Amino acid sequence: MDVLSFFAAEWLGTPAWMWLGFLAIVLALLAFDLGILHKDDREMGISESLWLSAFYIGFAMLFGVGVWMLMGAQSGMEYFTGFFIEKSLSIDNVFVISLIFGFFAIPPKYQYRALLWGIIGVIVLRGVMIGVGAALVQNFSWVLYVFAVFLILTGIKMMLGQEADPDISKNPVVRLARRYMRITPELHDEKFFVRKPDPATGKLVTWATPLFLALLVINVADVIFAVDSVPAIFAITTDTFVVYTANIMAILGLRALYFALAAMVTRFHYLKYALALVLVFIGGKIFIADLFGLDKLPAWFSLGVTLAIIAGGIAWSLWKTRGEAAHTVATR
């Protein structure tokens, strides 16, 4: 096989050069972020966080335009629908991440590095989950209906249920890690592992630090988050390239957005109900399409409804919690 044939060959229904190009873009962004913007560990301010978030969101929009031009309007609208759903779900995840950092007493100047390495883990884990999901959908078409029912039930649970703050100390991952790994009681700057004497033998051995444990718990938490987001985007499209790129593009900017949202995540309380409606809609549209004898509802309709619900949820949250914003300004 010559070089041109290799790049033109289809991987999961998309030319290899598009997959390789996307991975090259992701690696370049990570290298630029970790190696240039944040070579030294320091605390990120809200202003810098917002500017960097705007850069990532703008880049994701440009990538979506590229998908639209190269793959057609249908794929482009499906990408944007998936991106906005994943981005909105990630706002809800910020609260859990802040609890994890608080439990392990990770200073803000080290949080960004942990989040960035966490993103690298997410790229791999989401790839595995999406690959498995794509194989299931391709071989068993009825799996889409299972995803649809799951999304509807999850949305109803989000609307009706009262979620308690997770107890990190009782997390099975934390318990297993502390049982089978040597973990230092204190941080060692930005290090995930250090060499220290074993109390029993006096020999130098490798110890994990609380920063590594926080990174481990964040990656496991993302797998749990993906249980909602991956079925949601498969209910929008079964194109593996669109599913994966929309997921990763939404997640890439999460670490920057975290520092702006962590302090004001309570102001997005009502966004949870909007996301619940989106999940019910995305799951329900599969059955609605079947009811009317359609292959699927038009992509523009799904994108429009998704944007309207999410925008409404954000606007309503900010309006209902406007007193908190005034209180924050007054106490600064």
C-alpha positions as CSV (number, residue, x, y, z in Angstrom):
1,M,0.0,0.0,0.0
2,D,1.5,3.4,-1.0
3,V,1.4,6.5,1.1
4,L,-1.6,8.1,-0.7
5,S,-3.6,4.9,-0.4
6,F,-2.9,4.7,3.3
7,F,-4.1,8.2,4.0
8,A,-7.2,7.7,1.8
9,A,-8.1,4.4,3.4
10,E,-11.2,4.6,5.6
11,W,-10.9,4.1,9.4
12,L,-14.3,3.6,10.9
13,G,-16.0,5.2,7.9
14,T,-13.7,8.3,7.7
15,P,-10.5,8.8,5.7
16,A,-7.3,8.1,7.7
17,W,-6.0,11.6,7.0
18,M,-8.9,13.2,8.8
19,W,-8.3,11.0,11.9
20,L,-4.5,11.7,11.8
21,G,-5.1,15.4,11.3
22,F,-7.4,15.6,14.2
23,L,-5.0,13.7,16.5
24,A,-2.2,16.0,15.3
25,I,-4.3,19.1,16.2
26,V,-5.1,17.7,19.7
27,L,-1.4,16.9,20.4
28,A,-0.3,20.3,19.2
29,L,-2.8,22.1,21.4
30,L,-1.8,20.0,24.4
31,A,1.9,20.6,23.7
32,F,1.3,24.3,23.3
33,D,-0.7,24.5,26.5
34,L,1.6,22.4,28.7
35,G,4.9,23.3,27.2
36,I,4.5,27.0,26.5
37,L,1.5,28.6,28.2
38,H,1.9,26.7,31.5
39,K,5.4,25.5,31.6
40,D,5.7,26.8,35.2
41,D,3.1,25.8,37.8
42,R,1.1,28.9,38.8
43,E,-2.4,29.8,39.7
44,M,-4.6,30.7,36.8
45,G,-6.7,33.8,37.2
46,I,-10.4,34.1,36.2
47,S,-9.5,36.6,33.4
48,E,-6.9,34.2,31.9
49,S,-9.3,31.3,32.3
50,L,-12.0,33.1,30.4
51,W,-9.7,34.1,27.5
52,L,-8.2,30.6,27.2
53,S,-11.7,29.1,27.3
54,A,-12.8,31.5,24.5
55,F,-9.8,30.4,22.5
56,Y,-10.7,26.7,22.9
57,I,-14.4,27.3,22.2
58,G,-13.6,29.4,19.1
59,F,-11.2,26.7,17.9
60,A,-13.9,24.0,18.3
61,M,-16.3,26.2,16.3
62,L,-13.8,26.5,13.5
63,F,-13.2,22.8,13.6
64,G,-17.0,22.3,13.3
65,V,-17.0,24.5,10.2
66,G,-14.3,22.3,8.8
67,V,-16.5,19.2,9.5
68,W,-19.4,21.0,7.8
69,M,-17.4,21.8,4.7
70,L,-15.6,18.4,4.3
71,M,-18.4,16.1,5.5
72,G,-21.6,18.0,4.7
73,A,-24.2,20.0,6.5
74,Q,-25.7,17.0,8.2
75,S,-22.5,16.0,9.8
76,G,-21.7,19.6,10.7
77,M,-24.9,20.1,12.5
78,E,-24.6,16.8,14.3
79,Y,-21.1,17.8,15.4
80,F,-22.3,21.1,16.9
81,T,-25.3,19.4,18.6
82,G,-22.9,16.9,20.2
83,F,-20.4,19.6,21.1
84,F,-22.9,21.8,22.9
85,I,-24.4,18.9,24.8
86,E,-21.0,17.7,26.0
87,K,-19.9,21.2,26.9
88,S,-23.0,21.7,29.0
89,L,-22.6,18.4,30.7
90,S,-19.0,19.3,31.5
91,I,-20.2,22.4,33.5
92,D,-22.0,20.0,35.8
93,N,-18.8,18.0,36.2
94,V,-16.8,21.1,37.4
95,F,-18.5,20.8,40.8
96,V,-17.3,17.2,41.3
97,I,-13.8,18.1,40.2
98,S,-13.7,21.0,42.7
99,L,-14.7,18.6,45.5
100,I,-11.9,16.2,44.5
101,F,-9.3,18.9,44.6
102,G,-10.7,20.2,47.9
103,F,-10.6,16.7,49.5
104,F,-6.9,16.2,48.6
105,A,-6.0,19.8,49.4
106,I,-4.5,20.5,46.0
107,P,-3.4,24.1,45.7
108,P,-4.8,26.0,42.6
109,K,-1.3,26.3,41.1
110,Y,-1.0,22.5,40.7
111,Q,-4.6,21.9,39.7
112,Y,-4.1,22.9,36.1
113,R,-1.3,20.4,35.6
114,A,-3.5,17.6,37.1
115,L,-6.4,18.6,34.8
116,L,-4.2,18.7,31.7
117,W,-2.7,15.2,32.3
118,G,-6.3,14.1,33.1
119,I,-7.3,15.3,29.6
120,I,-4.7,13.0,28.1
121,G,-6.2,10.1,30.0
122,V,-9.7,11.2,28.9
123,I,-8.7,11.2,25.2
124,V,-7.7,7.5,25.5
125,L,-10.6,6.4,27.7
126,R,-13.2,8.2,25.6
127,G,-11.7,6.7,22.5
128,V,-12.1,3.2,24.0
129,M,-15.6,3.8,25.1
130,I,-16.7,5.4,21.8
131,G,-15.0,2.5,19.9
132,V,-16.9,0.0,21.9
133,G,-20.1,1.9,21.4
134,A,-19.6,2.2,17.7
135,A,-19.0,-1.5,17.4
136,L,-22.2,-2.3,19.4
137,V,-24.3,0.1,17.3
138,Q,-22.9,-1.2,14.0
139,N,-23.5,-4.9,14.9
140,F,-26.7,-4.5,17.0
141,S,-28.9,-1.7,15.8
142,W,-31.3,-2.2,18.7
143,V,-28.5,-0.8,21.0
144,L,-29.6,2.7,20.0
145,Y,-33.0,2.0,21.5
146,V,-31.3,0.9,24.7
147,F,-29.3,4.2,24.7
148,A,-32.5,6.1,24.1
149,V,-34.3,4.5,27.0
150,F,-31.3,5.1,29.3
151,L,-31.1,8.8,28.3
152,I,-34.8,9.3,29.0
153,L,-34.6,7.5,32.4
154,T,-31.4,9.5,33.3
155,G,-33.1,12.8,32.4
156,I,-36.2,12.0,34.5
157,K,-33.9,11.0,37.4
158,M,-32.0,14.3,37.1
159,M,-35.3,16.3,37.1
160,L,-36.8,14.5,40.1
161,G,-33.9,13.4,42.1
162,Q,-32.0,15.3,44.8
163,E,-28.3,14.6,44.3
164,A,-26.1,14.6,47.5
165,D,-22.5,15.7,47.4
166,P,-20.3,12.7,46.8
167,D,-18.2,11.5,49.7
168,I,-14.6,11.3,48.3
169,S,-13.3,9.5,51.4
170,K,-15.6,6.5,50.6
171,N,-14.7,6.4,46.9
172,P,-13.7,2.8,46.0
173,V,-10.8,4.1,43.9
174,V,-9.4,6.0,46.9
175,R,-9.7,3.0,49.2
176,L,-8.0,0.6,46.7
177,A,-5.2,3.0,46.0
178,R,-4.5,3.6,49.7
179,R,-4.6,-0.1,50.3
180,Y,-2.3,-1.3,47.5
181,M,0.0,1.8,46.9
182,R,2.4,3.8,48.9
183,I,1.0,7.3,49.1
184,T,2.7,10.2,50.8
185,P,0.7,12.1,53.3
186,E,1.9,15.4,51.8
187,L,2.2,17.0,48.4
188,H,5.6,17.2,46.6
189,D,5.1,20.2,44.5
190,E,3.9,19.2,41.0
191,K,5.2,15.6,41.2
192,F,2.9,12.6,40.8
193,F,5.6,10.2,42.1
194,V,8.6,10.6,44.4
195,R,11.4,8.3,45.7
196,K,11.4,8.0,49.5
197,P,12.7,5.4,52.0
198,D,10.4,2.5,52.9
199,P,9.7,2.8,56.7
200,A,10.1,-1.0,57.0
201,T,13.3,-1.6,55.1
202,G,14.9,1.9,54.7
203,K,15.4,1.3,50.9
204,L,14.4,3.9,48.4
205,V,11.0,3.0,46.8
206,T,8.4,4.8,44.7
207,W,5.6,6.6,46.4
208,A,2.5,8.2,44.8
209,T,1.5,11.7,45.9
210,P,-2.0,13.1,46.7
211,L,-1.7,14.9,43.3
212,F,-1.6,11.5,41.5
213,L,-4.5,10.2,43.6
214,A,-6.5,13.2,42.6
215,L,-5.6,12.7,39.0
216,L,-6.7,9.0,39.3
217,V,-10.1,9.9,40.8
218,I,-10.7,12.6,38.2
219,N,-10.1,10.1,35.4
220,V,-12.4,7.5,37.0
221,A,-15.0,10.2,37.5
222,D,-14.8,11.0,33.7
223,V,-15.6,7.4,32.9
224,I,-18.8,7.8,35.0
225,F,-19.5,11.1,33.3
226,A,-19.1,9.5,29.9
227,V,-21.9,7.0,30.7
228,D,-24.3,9.9,30.1
229,S,-22.5,11.8,27.3
230,V,-21.4,9.0,25.0
231,P,-25.0,7.5,24.7
232,A,-26.3,11.0,24.2
233,I,-24.1,11.7,21.2
234,F,-24.7,8.3,19.7
235,A,-28.4,9.0,19.8
236,I,-27.6,12.1,17.6
237,T,-25.2,10.4,15.1
238,T,-23.5,7.0,14.6
239,D,-20.6,8.6,12.7
240,T,-17.7,7.6,14.9
241,F,-15.5,10.6,13.8
242,V,-18.2,13.1,14.6
243,V,-18.9,11.4,18.0
244,Y,-15.2,11.4,19.0
245,T,-14.2,14.8,17.8
246,A,-17.3,16.6,19.3
247,N,-16.5,14.9,22.7
248,I,-12.8,15.7,22.7
249,M,-13.2,19.3,21.4
250,A,-15.7,19.9,24.3
251,I,-13.4,18.4,26.9
252,L,-10.2,20.1,25.7
253,G,-11.3,23.5,27.0
254,L,-12.7,22.1,30.3
255,R,-9.5,22.6,32.3
256,A,-9.3,26.3,31.4
257,L,-13.1,26.8,32.0
258,Y,-12.8,25.1,35.3
259,F,-11.0,28.0,37.0
260,A,-13.7,30.5,35.9
261,L,-16.6,28.2,36.8
262,A,-15.4,26.6,40.1
263,A,-16.0,29.7,42.1
264,M,-19.5,30.3,40.6
265,V,-20.7,26.8,39.8
266,T,-23.7,27.3,42.1
267,R,-25.0,30.0,39.8
268,F,-25.7,27.3,37.2
269,H,-27.9,25.3,39.5
270,Y,-30.9,25.3,37.1
271,L,-28.8,24.2,34.2
272,K,-29.2,20.6,35.5
273,Y,-32.9,20.7,34.7
274,A,-32.2,22.0,31.2
275,L,-29.7,19.2,30.6
276,A,-32.3,16.7,31.9
277,L,-34.7,18.0,29.3
278,V,-32.0,17.7,26.6
279,L,-31.3,14.1,27.5
280,V,-35.0,13.3,27.4
281,F,-35.4,15.0,24.1
282,I,-32.3,13.3,22.5
283,G,-33.5,9.9,23.7
284,G,-37.2,10.5,22.8
285,K,-36.4,11.7,19.3
286,I,-35.4,8.2,18.2
287,F,-38.9,6.9,19.1
288,I,-40.5,10.0,17.6
289,A,-38.7,9.4,14.3
290,D,-39.9,5.8,14.3
291,L,-43.5,6.9,15.1
292,F,-43.6,9.1,12.0
293,G,-41.7,6.7,9.8
294,L,-38.5,8.8,9.6
295,D,-35.0,7.6,9.5
296,K,-34.2,10.4,12.1
297,L,-35.3,13.9,12.9
298,P,-33.6,16.6,10.8
299,A,-30.2,17.6,12.2
300,W,-31.2,21.3,12.2
301,F,-34.2,20.6,14.4
302,S,-32.1,18.6,16.9
303,L,-29.5,21.4,17.0
304,G,-32.1,24.1,17.4
305,V,-34.0,22.4,20.2
306,T,-30.7,21.6,22.0
307,L,-29.4,25.2,21.8
308,A,-32.7,26.6,22.9
309,I,-33.0,24.4,26.0
310,I,-29.4,24.9,27.1
311,A,-29.5,28.7,26.5
312,G,-32.8,28.9,28.4
313,G,-31.3,26.9,31.3
314,I,-28.2,29.1,31.5
315,A,-30.3,32.3,31.3
316,W,-32.8,31.1,33.9
317,S,-30.0,30.0,36.2
318,L,-28.2,33.4,36.0
319,W,-31.5,35.3,36.5
320,K,-32.5,33.2,39.5
321,T,-29.1,33.5,41.2
322,R,-28.4,37.1,40.4
323,G,-28.5,37.9,44.1
324,E,-25.5,35.7,44.6
325,A,-23.5,37.7,42.0
326,A,-24.3,40.9,43.8
327,H,-23.3,39.4,47.1
328,T,-20.0,38.2,45.6
329,V,-19.2,41.7,44.2
330,A,-20.1,43.3,47.5
331,T,-17.8,41.1,49.5
332,R,-14.7,41.5,47.3
